[in-house]
Amino acid sequence: MKLAIIGAGNLGIAIAEGLITTNAITTLYLTKRNPDAIQSFEEYKGVKVTSDNRLAVQNSDILIFAVQPSQFEVILNDVKDLLNDKHVLISTITGFTISRMEAIIGTDHYIIRSMPNTAISVGKSMTCICSNEKGKKRIDLAKAIFNRLGTSISIPEEKMQAATVICASGIAFWMRLIRATTQGAIQLGFDAKEAQEMAMQTCSGAASLLMESGNHPEQEIDKVTTPKGCTIEGLNEMEHGGLSSSLIKGIVASFEKINQISKT
């Protein structure tokens, strides 16, 4: 694949690393206003670093945009005259709708929106994808790219705000739960390193159980909650404290906030 990542910041670099390590590229252009900061990537075969977005677009078929929302419109206007019927445009930019992109470059392009999360840096991202009408012909291509960096699913564009909360903000929610479990383990006598290791691996194991079995969480909970046992005692205490309701309220609050931001 002849690829360009326009905006090689933290997310752009994470995507680049995933594509390089899985041998997914023929050529890869990485652009950044200060290219010196990423010059080391030119050590990889087929990778070129530049500050020239137009050069990257001219020499690539797949364009992944990972810039700030305020920069995106300027960049699209700068390169739109170079776009041809081979180009696939993949945006990772929160809140920048397909209709806004079409208003700048026109509707006759393969346009795809994606919402990865920071676990993309370790090949474990949950990436949600949608497209314009023409872009539907390239959805499988986009999924193939992001499946090298984790897992991807196609959703309607109107659910992208919600997906941002569940998948992108969701990383922080799960981190807080792991931190709380770690703190609890420390209180029970484990040192900090042991406590975090136990919390992380148990969280990973719980997710793997659901992915491998296809079971509902309650089915797996039933396997470890015996009558009058310690697990159900702990779960009930957590629910009395509002564990599930607090999580749901937090998710809804984040969703309301992202909708406010999108209107400004």
N, C-alpha and C positions, 0 to 999 in steps of 0.2 A: 504493500500500500504506500502511496505517496501522500504523506500526511504533513500538516502544519498545525502547531499549537500556538495560537495567537495569544500571547500573554503567559509567559512561563514564570508565574508566581508559584505559591505553594501548591495549589491544585494542579496547575499546568505541569509542574515538575513531577508531581506524583503520577499523573497520567503518562507522562513521557517515560518515567522509570518502568512503569508496568508494561508499556508497549515495547520498550527496548529489551527487557528481560524475557519477554515471551516471543521475541523475534517476529513481531507483527508488522514491521515496517520495511519498505524498500528504501525510502528516504524520509527523513523527519526534519522539518524546519521548526526551530524554537525561536520565538521572537520575544524581545524584552527591550524596554527603553534603554536600560543599561546592560548590554549583553555580556560585559566582562564578568558579571556575577554568575553566569551559567556557562562560561567558556569551556569548562572541563567536559561538557557533554560532547564536544567535537572529537573526543577520544574514541567515541563509539562509531562504528562503521555506518555510514549513511546519514549521520546527524550533522546538521548545520545550524549554527547560531547566528542570529542577526537582529538588528533593530529595525529592519526594513520589512514592514508587513506586506507591502506590495510584492516584493521579491518572493516572499514565502507563498503568497497566494498564487503567483504565476507558476510556481514550480510544484504545486500540490493539487491533489484532487479532493482530499478530505480536509476540511478546515474546522478545527476545534477551537472555539473562542472561550478563553478563561480569564477575561479582563473584568475590571470593575464596571458596574452598570453605567456609570457616568461616562466611561470611555467608549462603550460599545457602539453607540450611535455614530460617534466621530469616526471610528475605525471602519464601520460598514460603509459610510459615505465615501471614505477614502479609497476603498477597494472595489466598490460595486461595479465600476466600469471594466474590471478584470474578470468578473464572474462569467462562467460559461456553463453549458449544459452538462458538463462532467462534475462540476463542483457539488459537494455535499457539505452543507453548513450545519455544524453541531454546536449549539450554544449551551454553556453550563451556567448561564448567568441568571441569578434569582430575580424573578419578577419581570423580566423582559419578555413580553409576549410574542408569539409568532406573528400576530397582526402588526405589531410595531416593527418587526423585522421586514415583513412584506411591504409595509408603507415606505421603507427606505430602499429596498432592492428589488421590489416587485414580487408577484406571486409565482412566477414561472421558474422557481428554484427549489431544489431539495432542501427543505428547512426542518431541522430537528432540534427540539429542546430536550435537555437532559438534566437530571438532578442527582449527581453522585454525592457521596458523603466522604468524610475524611479518612475512612477505612480504606479508601482507594489506594492509599500509600502502602498498604500491606496486602493488596489484592483481595480485599473483603468488602468492597463497597456494595451497597444496595442502591442501584441506579434506576431511577424512573425516567421513562422516555415517552415523548409524544411528538407529533409532526403536523405539518400542513398537509393539504391533500396530495400534492406531488411527492412530498417527503415520505408518504406511506410506502413508496416503492423502494426506499432505502432504510426502512426501519430495521430490517434484519441485519443489514450491514452495521448500523449503529449498535445494535444489541451484541453483535459478534465482537465489536471493539470493547464494549464495557463488560462483556462476559469474561474477557481476559483479565479484568480488574475486579472481579467479584461476580455479582449476579445482577441481571437487569429484567425489568418488566415494562410492558407498554401500558400506558394509562391515558385517559382523555385529558386534554390540556386543562380543563376546569378543575381537575383534581391535583394539579401540580403544587398549588399552595399547601394543600393538606399533606402531600407527599414530602414536601420540604420539612414540615413539622415532624412527621413520623420517622423519616429516614435521616435527614441532616441534623435537625435539632435533637432527634432521638438518640444520637450518639452521646450527647451530653447527659440526657436523662439516664441512660444505662450506666454511664461513667459514675454518676452520683449514687446509683444503687450499689455499684461495686464498691465505691468508697465507703458507703454506710456499712456494708457487710464486712469490709476490712476493719473498720473501727470497732464493730461488734466483736470480731475475732480477737482483736488486740485486748479488749476488755476481758475476754475469757482466758487470756494468758499467753497468746501467741505473739511473737515479735512482729514488727511491721512488715518485713519481707515475707515471712511465712504467711501472714494474714492476707496480704494482697495476692500472693500466688494461689492460695486456696480459694479466694473469692473469684479471681479471674477464671481459673480452670473450671470451677463449679458452674459459673455463668456460661462459659463456652460449652460445657457438657450438656447443660439444660437445653440450649439452643440446638445443639447437634441431635439430641434425643428427638426433638420435635421435627427437625428436618428429615431425619432418617426414617422415623416411624410414621409421620403424617398425622400423628395423634393431636387431639385438642390438649392444651395445657392441663386441664382438670383431670384428664385420664392419667397423666403422669403424676400429678399431685396425689391422686387416689392410691398410687402404688407405695407412697412413702408416708401416708397418714393413717396410722393404726388407731383404733379406739382408745381413748384416754392417753394417747401417746404425746411425746414432746413436740412433734412436728405440727400437729393440729393445734396444740396449745399456743405455739409461736405464731402460726398463721392467724388464728383468731385474735390474738393480741394486736398484731399488725393491722388487721381489718378494723378493730375497735378504734385504733389510732388513725384510721382513714387512709391506709396505704393505697388501695385501688381507686378510691374517689379522688384522692389528692393527685394521683397520676393522671387520671382522666381530666380533672380540672386544669392541670398544668398544660396538657396537650391542647385543650380547647382555648386556654389563654394565649398560648403561642400562636394558634391559628388565627385568633382575633387580631393579634398584634401584626402578623404578617399581612393580613388583609388591610389594616390601617396604613401600613408602610407602602403597600402597592398603590394606594389611592393618592399618596402625596407626590 
